[in-house]
Amino acid sequence: MKPIALAAFFCVLFASPLRAERVSVAVEGVEGEVLESVRASIELHQYEDREVSTVEVRRLFERAGEQIRTALEPFGYYDPDVT
């Protein structure tokens, strides 16, 4: 199976580094059950409706790539490009 490229995975952060921030997660390049699995596996996604510190956002973002790769494995994507 071809590696899948997630066209975009990004966080949009609004606020100064000293204040709590709002997070938005976008996942592109997958759809259906695969998209649902990826979104459910990204811990950062759970913080979209909460205020979170800059340090916490960075920590969660650093984990997201591996969480996405793990979510894609059951669908046969064992070496995906996550960007």
C-alpha positions in Angstrom: 0.0 0.0 0.0 1.3 3.5 -0.8 2.3 5.7 2.0 -0.3 8.3 2.7 0.7 12.0 2.9 -1.2 14.1 5.3 -1.3 17.3 3.3 -1.6 19.4 6.4 -1.6 18.9 10.1 -1.3 22.2 11.9 -2.3 24.1 14.9 -3.6 27.6 14.8 -2.7 29.3 18.0 -4.2 32.6 19.1 -2.9 34.6 22.1 0.3 35.7 23.6 2.7 33.1 25.0 1.9 34.2 28.5 -1.8 33.6 28.3 -3.9 30.6 27.7 -4.4 29.7 24.1 -7.1 28.3 21.8 -6.2 25.4 19.5 -7.6 24.3 16.2 -6.6 21.0 14.6 -7.0 20.3 10.9 -6.3 17.0 9.2 -6.2 16.7 5.5 -5.4 13.9 3.1 -7.6 11.2 4.6 -11.3 10.7 4.9 -14.0 8.5 6.3 -13.0 5.9 9.0 -9.3 6.8 8.6 -10.0 10.5 9.3 -12.1 9.6 12.3 -9.4 7.3 13.6 -6.7 10.0 13.2 -8.8 12.7 14.8 -9.7 10.5 17.7 -6.0 9.6 18.3 -4.6 13.1 18.4 -4.5 14.1 22.0 -4.3 17.7 21.0 -7.8 17.4 19.5 -9.2 17.0 23.0 -8.1 20.5 23.8 -9.8 22.4 21.0 -12.6 23.7 23.2 -10.4 24.5 26.2 -7.8 27.1 27.0 -4.4 25.5 27.3 -0.9 26.9 28.0 1.7 27.4 25.3 3.9 24.7 27.0 1.1 22.2 26.9 0.3 22.9 23.3 3.9 22.3 22.3 4.1 19.1 24.3 0.9 17.8 22.7 1.9 18.9 19.2 5.2 17.0 19.6 3.3 13.8 20.3 0.8 14.2 17.5 3.0 12.8 14.7 3.4 9.5 16.4 -0.2 9.4 17.4 -1.2 9.9 13.8 1.2 7.1 12.6 -0.3 4.7 15.2 -3.8 5.5 14.1 -3.0 4.8 10.4 -1.5 1.4 11.0 -4.7 -0.6 11.3 -5.6 0.7 7.8 -2.4 -0.6 6.3 -0.4 2.6 6.3 2.9 1.5 8.0 5.2 4.3 6.8 3.1 7.4 6.3 4.4 10.9 5.7 3.0 13.1 8.4 3.6 16.8 7.9 
